[in-house]
Amino acid sequence: MNYGGDESFRFGKRLKILLVEDLPSDAELAIFEIGKIFSRTGNDVEYKRVDNRENLLESLESFDPDLVVSDYLMPRFDGMEVIEVVSDLHPELPVIILTGSINEETAAECMRAGAVDYVIKEHIARLPFAVKEALIRKKERIAKESAEKALRESEEKFRLIAEKANDLIYSIEFYPEVRFTYVSPSATKITGYTPEEYYNNPDLFTEIVHPDDRSLFNNLFADEQNDESITLRWIRKDGKTVWIEQKNVKRFDADGRVIVIDGIARDVTERQKANETLRRAFYSTVTVLSDVLNVKDPYTEYHQNNVAILAEEIAKRLGLDDFEIESIRIASMLHDIGKIAIPAEILAKPGQLSSIEFEIIRQHPELGYRILSRVDLPWPVADIVHQHHERLDGSGYPQKLKDAEILRTAKIIAVADVFEAMTSHRPYRPALGIEEALHEIKVNSGKLYDPDAVEVCISLIESGFTLK
């Protein structure tokens, strides 16, 4: 192996080598050989020679060497004693034995005692390489020990934090077998089960999940990275249900399998209760608004609820997410709210409407938008209400929007609205019936109405789905 010019062997400090040698000439020869390589690597080296036990002990402290090179046979003590002293006081310090002659048995004994290498003086040219190799190994060992120490300290800090945390912190591995490798003490407070019960029964990870939330829970194990938090219900040991916000981080093997899930779970039951209270209050407000319109136009009482029921079911079958479904539910309940500004005599007029009266009624999407756009909502309810009479070919109103310009949620409500309106009685006409309503949306699918929403609507009605 060619060590000369190896820039990776730059220690960045002055190296100190302690020579335990009774002959100054042999010490000088060792220094000369070592210098052949170290002068090329740019390392500054300082040497010190001792020849007895007392000086060795003193120099180990005062000189603080990086390495010891010791003769094996000396008049006052030998290399085995040097190894013993260094191993007792500085076990991290490498010792190389340099001797005139040594048999294999003695060499093996030196290595067992703690020497990192031995060099025969007849082959002293190998000494600098042995020194360099010993220092490299020492450097690597120190780096490894430092990293391991930092890891232990980090793990200890994590454990201290986890032990005191109110959240449940856990780690579960799936190969070679399913088992919990860590469960924080807060598990007992949150779930009623102790960490030991989790360690003894890894299936608790699944068993505590509420049956209605199992499908959501099973998504955690999909072979893809998804670190988003989920909210689901757990069943405590005492049978009570708690809401949990769960955040998981997956670790994968080379084949892409999930092998470890590290996670944190927080009891959000009180937050869920508060949210549900707010949700009920919000829907009560929506209902009140809807009821105000119903007082003015009794024919809308069932219409808005039926549109909401049908549109929401179509949205579910089309795979819309929860946010969009909630948008549809609220917008459906309020889609005709603009009619509150239309004169009651027009809304309740029996018989055919005049063109002027019809144009006034056609203003209700715009009026509804003006009312709802003043309300700060997380859903685009105002826009949906504004667009529920738009048509794919641009023939709708009030903005004459075309296909790509219309919200998907508004397209769904449009289909539900047309179907429900045609099957319901109106002051100016009797109900037209299910067959005619299905015919209307079917023949105009892709022209006026969204074809996917039409297909699902027809399938629902033909399978027995009914409205009030």
Secondary structure, 3 states (H helix, E strand, C coil): CCCCCCCCCCCCCCEEEEEECCCHHHHHHHHHHHHHHHHHHCCCEEEEEECCHHHHHHHHHHCCCCEEEEECCCCCCCHHHHHHHHHHHCCCCCEEEEECCCCHHHHHHHHHHCCCEEEEHHHHHHHHHHHHHHHHHHHHHHHHHHHHHHHHHHHHHHHHHHHHCCCEEEEEECCCCCEEEEECCHHHHHHCCCHHHHHHCCCHHHHCECHHHHHHHHHHHCCCCCCCCEEEEEECCCCCEEEEEEEEEEEECCCCCEEEEEEEEEECHHHHHHHHHHHHHHHHHHHHHHHHHHHHCCCHHHHHHHHHHHHHHHHHHCCCCHHHHHHHHHHHHHCCHHHHHCCHHHHCCCCCCCHHHHHHHCCHHHHHHHHHCCCCCCCCHHHHHHHCCCCCCCCCCCCCCCHHHCCHHHHHHHHHHHHHHHCCCECCECCCCHHHHHHHHHHCECCCECHHHHHHHHHHHHCCCCCC
